[in-house]
Amino acid sequence: MAPVCGGSGWCAADPGGDLLAQRGGPPRQCRVPKKPGGLRNTIYDQQTRSGRRLSAGRLFLYRMIVPVGLALVRAVWGSARVVSIAGTEHIAAALARAPSFIPVYWHQHQLFCVKYLLTLRAMGVKLGFLISPSVDGELGAMIVRSLGAEVIRGSSTHTGARALRDYYQALSRDNVSPAITPDGPRGPPWKFKPGAVLLAQLSQRPIIPMAYAASRAWKIKWDSFVIPQPLARIAIVVGEPLYVPKGLDAAGLERLQTEMEGRLKSLYLQAKIALE
């Protein structure tokens, strides 16, 4: 049965269409829902925007690299000690209302926020990640699957509207909680971009912010990515859920961006204090 569009031009199969309607553009027509069998963006399948395909040789190489990458990540996880976790009750409260949510944390804080979220499978958390549909992105997808998380294929840079659609479907149909770094790998660092707030409005799933601090860590120069040093102590803090009303206007959404930016910074300071 074909999906039915709302009067504003928004479609449950293509929430990005609502953006065009709000900005005075023509409403999008409904798209055919993706075929079953995973969270892969069906417009790509295994072919990328440039037409490259995943060769057997490249796949073999990736299968050799993945165990090395996993070993490095797990070595960092295992060499540091999590001494404090605060706020897990906020995730439990969100899951009591809906089976998925939107975890957000700064790009620099991925390592231990991801580790923490992966430990919540028993609570029903199905963690997901947006991975580029390119051939090179398959390497990241293999690592994500190996960690037990879900893969959402799309690029926030080149295919943002399609990525928003796939995020929406993952949240509301597949009950996946897609992790979002609101400052993104390209920055600017510590600035909350609008994607997570818009997704929360479309999906009516809450944003749950989180941060961690390490007693000692290395920081990668170009993006300040945090890598805890061996024997470092780790504190993780989870904030209260934020629900975004459907009827909120653009000014209201911008205010929530500013609020969430402040919340993430505050959570990081709380994590630092917990280590004192």
N, C-alpha and C positions, 0 to 999 in steps of 0.2 A: 504493500500500500504506500503510495507516494506521500511524503510529508506535506503538510499544509502550512503556508506562510501566514503570518499575522498581518494585520492591516498596515503596520508600519514598514513592511518589507522585510521583517526579520523572519528567519526560518530556523526551526529547531535543528535542521541538518546543516545550517550555515549561519551561525550567529554573527559572523563578521558582516553580513548583509545589513544588520541594523546600524552599523557605523555609517554606511552610505546614506541610509534613510535619514539619520539624524543630521547629517551634514548637507541635506538637500539634494543628494544624488539619487539616481534611479534605484528603486528596490531591486535586490537580486532575486533571480528565479531560484526555486528550490533545486538543490543538487541531489543526485542519487546517493543514498547512504552508502557508506563504505561496505565492502564485502566482509563477511565474517572471517575470523581467524587471526585476530591480533589488533594492535593499535597502530599499525603502519598506515601512513598517509597514502591512500589508494591512488592519488594522482601520480605518485612516483613509482609505486611498486618497487622494483629493484633497479630502475633506471633513474639516473640523476638528471638535473636540469641541463647539463652539458651533453647528455647522451651516453656518458661512460657507464659501463656495466662492471659488476664485480666479477673479476676473472678468477679462475681456479687458483692461479698462482698467488694473486693478492690475498685470496681467502686463506690459503695455506700460511702465508706470511703473518696474517692477522692472528691466526690460531697459535702461532709461535709467540707472538708479542703479548697476547692477552694474559697468559699466566705470569709473565714477568711484571706487567703493570699491576695485576692483582696482588702479587707478592709485595711490591713496593708500598701499595696503599695499606695492606694489612700489617706491614712492618711498622708504618707510622702509627696506625691504630693501636698496635700491640705494645709499642715502646712508651706510650704515654698513659697516664692513669686518670680516668674520670673520677673526680672526688666529690662532685656536687651536680645534681640535676634538680632544677626547680621548675614547676609549672606543668608537669605531665597531666595534671588534672584538667587543664584547659583543653587538651586534646581529647580526653575522655568525654568531656562535656560536649564538644563539637560532634564527636562520633555518636553520641546519644541522640542527636538531632538529625544527622545525615551520615551516610556511609563514607563520605570523602570530604576533604578540605584542601586548602591551598597553603602548603608550607612555604614561607618566605624567609630568606636569610641573605646576608651580603655574599657576593661572589667570593670574597676573601675567606669566608667562614664555612666553606663547603665541607671540608674534611670531616669534622666531628659532628656537624649538624646532620650530614648524611648518615654517618655511623649510628647516631642516636635514632634517627627515623627508621633505619633498617631493623632496629631492635624492637620495633612496635608492631611487628607482624601479628603477634598473638592478640593484640588489641583490635586487629582487623584493618590495619593500615597497609594499603597497597601503594607503595611509593613509585612514582613515575618520573621520567626525565625526558625532556625534549632533546632529540638528537638529530643532527643534520641529515637530510636525505641523500647526501653525496656518498660516493664510494668511500671516501675517507671517513665519513661518519659511521660506517659500519663497524669500525674498530671500537668506537665509543659504545655503540649499541651492544656489541658482544660483551664488553666489560660490564655494562649495566645489567644485562641478563644474567651474567655469572654471579653478580651480587644478589640476585633474587628480586630485582626491581623491574618495573615495566618500562617499555620503550615507546615514546611518542615521536614519530618521525616528522620533522619539519624544521625550518630555519627561521628564527625570529628576525633575522636580517633580510633574507631574500623572499621569504614566504610568510610574512607575519600574519596576514589575514587567515591563511590556511592553518597556520600553527594555532591561532586563537580558536578556530573551529575544532581542531583536533583536541586541544586542551579541554574545550567545553564537552566534547563527546566523552573523553576519558573520565572527566569528573562526574557527569550526570548519567552516563549510560554504563560505563565500565567500572564505576566506583573507585577510580584511581585518584590518588592524591598527588598531583604533579608539582614537584619542587620548582620554585622560581627564585632566581637571583635577580632582584629588582634593579640592581645597578649593572648587571650583565658583565660578560667578560671584557667588553670594550669600553666600559665606563660611561660617564665619569664615575669614579668610585664613590660610594656612600650616598648616591643620589637615587631616590626611589622613582623609577619610571612608571608610567600609568598602566602597563599591561596587567599586573596582578589585580589592581582595583577594578578595572574593566571586566576582567574574567569573573571576579567575585560577584559583580553586579549581574552579569549575564547568567551565570550558573546558579546564583543564590546559595553558593557554598562559602564558608567563612575563610578569611585569611588568618593564618596563625603565624605570627612572627617568632623568630628564635635567633639566638646568638650564642657564641661560646668565646671563652678566653683561655689562654694558655699561660702558665707561669713563666715559660720561656719558649721562644719560637723564632724561626727564620721567616723573613718576609721576602717574597720574590719582588725584585726591584720594579718591574714594569707595571704590576697590578696590585702589589701589596698582599698577594695571596699568602695566607698564614700556614706554615708547616711547623707544628710543635716539635721541639727538640726531644731527644730521648730522655725519659724519666720526667718529662714535664707533667704538671698537674693541670687538669682540664675541668672547667666549670661550664655547665650548659644551663641556659635560662630560656623558658618558653613563655611567651606572652599570651594575653587573653585574645580570644577570637574576635575578629572584626567582621560584621555582616554589613553588606552594602545594599541599601534600599534600591529597588528597581527604578523608582522614579527620580532618583537623584540626578540633578543637572550637572553640566560640565564644571561649573564653579565648585559644586559640592564634591565632585570626584577629585578635583585638584586639591581641595582642602584635606581630603583623606590621604592623598599622596604625601602631603607634608606631615600629617599626623603619623603615618606609618614610618616615615623616615625618622622622625623623632623617637618613635617607639623602639625601632631597631637599635638606635644609638643608646637609648636608655638601657635596653636589655644587655648590651655589651658592657656597659658600665657596671650593671648589677653582677654580671659574671666575673668581672675583674675584682669587685669587692669581695665576692665569695671566695676568692683565692687568698685574700689577705689573712 
